[in-house]
Amino acid sequence: MSQLPVIFKRELGSYFATPLAYVLIVIFLVLSGVFTFYLGGFYERGQADLVPFFSYHTWLYLFLIPAIAMRLWAEERKSGSIELLMTLPITRFEAVTGKFLAAWVFAGIALALTFPMVITVNYLGEPDNGAIAAGYFGSWLLAGAFLAIGSCMSALAKNQVIAFILAVSVCFLFIVSGLPMVLDAFAWAPHWLVDVVASLSFLIRFDSLSKGVIDLRDLLYFITLIIAWLAATAVVVDLKKAA
C-alpha cells in the first residue's frame, strides 16, 4: 500500500496542471446556481433547504463526471505511459484505487466550492444543517459511482472522447432504469425483476439522500457499485496489458 499515496498525489496534481479542471469546476458551479435558483425555484418554494440544489445533481454529473473520468486510463494508453506505469512496483489495486481516489477528491473539491449555497440558505432561514450535510455526503457518493463507471470505460477505450461517450451511455442507463417508461418495457417480466431494475436507478437511490435521509441500503448500494466497477477496471487493465 506504500505506493497508493504516490499515485494519488500524482493524479490529483495532474488535474490542476491543465485548464480543463478549472473549466469543469466553473461550469459545475455556474450550472448548480442556475438549476437551483431558476429551474429549481429556490425562492418561490419558500422553504429553507437545499432540495432544489441536490435534485439536479444526477443530471449534472451525467456529463461532468465522465469528463473528469475519461482521462484516467485512456490518456495513459494514448500517450504510452501506461506501459511505464505497469512496470512500476505497484499493484493493480494501488493503481486503480489511487487514480479513482484522486478523481473522487477532485469532484469533492468542486462540490465543496458550492458552500455559498449553504451560507445563503442559513442567511435566509433556519435549515436543518444535518440534512444538508447528509445531502452533500450522498452527492459525493453519487459522484463516486459515476467515477467508478467512468474509470472502467476509460480503461476500455484508448480515446478520451470514446471513453466519455461510453461512460455517459452507461451512467444514463443507471439513471433512467427506475423511470416509469423504462419499467413499462418490463411489463412481461416477473415483479421481482422489475423491482431489481428499478432499484438500480441513481434517481431513486439518491432521492432520499438528497433530502437528508440516510438509508443503509442506499449507502451499501453506492459502495457496492463503486467496488464492483473498480474491480471491473482492474480486470480490464490486466486484459489490456496481456493483449
WODA-V835616 format. One record per pair of residues at least 24 apart in sequence whose ideal C-beta (glycine too) atoms are under 7 Angstrom apart, sorted by sequence separation. I is the first residue (numbers start at 0). J is the second residue. D is the distance in whole Angstrom. If there is no record, write none. Layout:
BEGIN
i=I j=J d=D
i=I j=J d=D
END
This chain:
BEGIN
i=176 j=200 d=5
i=110 j=135 d=7
i=145 j=170 d=6
i=177 j=202 d=6
i=173 j=199 d=6
i=174 j=200 d=7
i=177 j=203 d=4
i=71 j=98 d=5
i=173 j=200 d=7
i=174 j=201 d=5
i=31 j=59 d=7
i=110 j=138 d=6
i=173 j=201 d=5
i=174 j=202 d=6
i=30 j=59 d=6
i=110 j=139 d=6
i=71 j=102 d=6
i=27 j=59 d=7
i=107 j=139 d=6
i=110 j=142 d=7
i=68 j=102 d=6
i=67 j=102 d=5
i=27 j=63 d=6
i=106 j=142 d=4
i=26 j=63 d=7
i=67 j=105 d=6
i=67 j=106 d=6
i=103 j=142 d=7
i=23 j=63 d=6
i=103 j=143 d=5
i=106 j=146 d=7
i=64 j=106 d=7
i=23 j=66 d=6
i=103 j=146 d=6
i=23 j=67 d=6
i=102 j=146 d=5
i=99 j=146 d=6
i=99 j=147 d=7
i=99 j=150 d=6
i=98 j=150 d=7
i=144 j=201 d=7
i=141 j=201 d=6
i=52 j=116 d=5
i=141 j=205 d=5
i=49 j=116 d=6
i=137 j=205 d=6
i=49 j=120 d=6
i=137 j=208 d=3
i=48 j=120 d=7
i=137 j=209 d=6
i=47 j=120 d=6
i=134 j=208 d=7
i=133 j=208 d=6
i=134 j=209 d=5
i=47 j=123 d=6
i=47 j=124 d=3
i=134 j=211 d=6
i=144 j=221 d=5
i=147 j=224 d=7
i=151 j=228 d=5
i=47 j=125 d=6
i=48 j=126 d=5
i=64 j=142 d=6
i=68 j=146 d=5
i=133 j=211 d=4
i=143 j=221 d=7
i=147 j=225 d=4
i=150 j=228 d=7
i=154 j=232 d=5
i=47 j=126 d=4
i=67 j=146 d=7
i=71 j=150 d=5
i=150 j=229 d=7
i=65 j=145 d=7
i=69 j=149 d=7
i=73 j=153 d=5
i=77 j=157 d=6
i=130 j=210 d=7
i=131 j=211 d=7
i=133 j=213 d=5
i=141 j=221 d=7
i=144 j=224 d=5
i=148 j=228 d=5
i=151 j=231 d=5
i=155 j=235 d=6
i=35 j=116 d=7
i=53 j=134 d=5
i=60 j=141 d=6
i=64 j=145 d=4
i=68 j=149 d=3
i=72 j=153 d=4
i=76 j=157 d=5
i=77 j=158 d=7
i=130 j=211 d=2
i=140 j=221 d=4
i=144 j=225 d=6
i=147 j=228 d=4
i=151 j=232 d=4
i=154 j=235 d=4
i=27 j=109 d=5
i=31 j=113 d=6
i=48 j=130 d=7
i=49 j=131 d=5
i=56 j=138 d=5
i=60 j=142 d=6
i=64 j=146 d=6
i=68 j=150 d=6
i=71 j=153 d=4
i=72 j=154 d=4
i=129 j=211 d=7
i=143 j=225 d=5
i=147 j=229 d=5
i=150 j=232 d=5
i=154 j=236 d=5
i=6 j=89 d=7
i=70 j=153 d=7
i=73 j=156 d=5
i=28 j=112 d=6
i=57 j=141 d=7
i=65 j=149 d=5
i=69 j=153 d=6
i=73 j=157 d=6
i=127 j=211 d=6
i=151 j=235 d=6
i=20 j=105 d=7
i=24 j=109 d=5
i=28 j=113 d=6
i=49 j=134 d=6
i=53 j=138 d=6
i=56 j=141 d=6
i=60 j=145 d=5
i=64 j=149 d=6
i=68 j=153 d=6
i=73 j=158 d=6
i=74 j=159 d=6
i=154 j=239 d=7
i=2 j=88 d=7
i=73 j=159 d=5
i=2 j=89 d=4
i=6 j=93 d=6
i=10 j=97 d=6
i=6 j=94 d=6
i=10 j=98 d=5
i=24 j=112 d=7
i=70 j=159 d=6
i=73 j=162 d=4
i=3 j=93 d=5
i=7 j=97 d=5
i=11 j=101 d=4
i=69 j=159 d=4
i=2 j=93 d=5
i=6 j=97 d=3
i=10 j=101 d=3
i=14 j=105 d=5
i=6 j=98 d=7
i=0 j=93 d=7
i=3 j=96 d=6
i=7 j=100 d=5
i=11 j=104 d=6
i=69 j=162 d=4
i=3 j=97 d=5
i=7 j=101 d=5
i=11 j=105 d=6
i=69 j=163 d=4
i=66 j=163 d=6
i=69 j=166 d=7
i=65 j=163 d=5
i=68 j=166 d=6
i=65 j=166 d=4
i=65 j=167 d=5
i=62 j=167 d=6
i=65 j=170 d=7
i=61 j=167 d=6
i=61 j=170 d=6
i=61 j=171 d=6
i=61 j=174 d=7
i=57 j=174 d=6
i=99 j=229 d=6
i=96 j=229 d=7
i=95 j=229 d=6
i=95 j=232 d=5
i=95 j=233 d=5
i=92 j=233 d=7
i=95 j=236 d=7
i=91 j=233 d=5
i=57 j=201 d=5
i=57 j=202 d=6
i=91 j=236 d=6
i=91 j=237 d=6
i=57 j=205 d=6
i=54 j=209 d=6
i=85 j=240 d=6
i=53 j=209 d=4
i=50 j=209 d=7
i=50 j=210 d=6
i=72 j=236 d=7
END
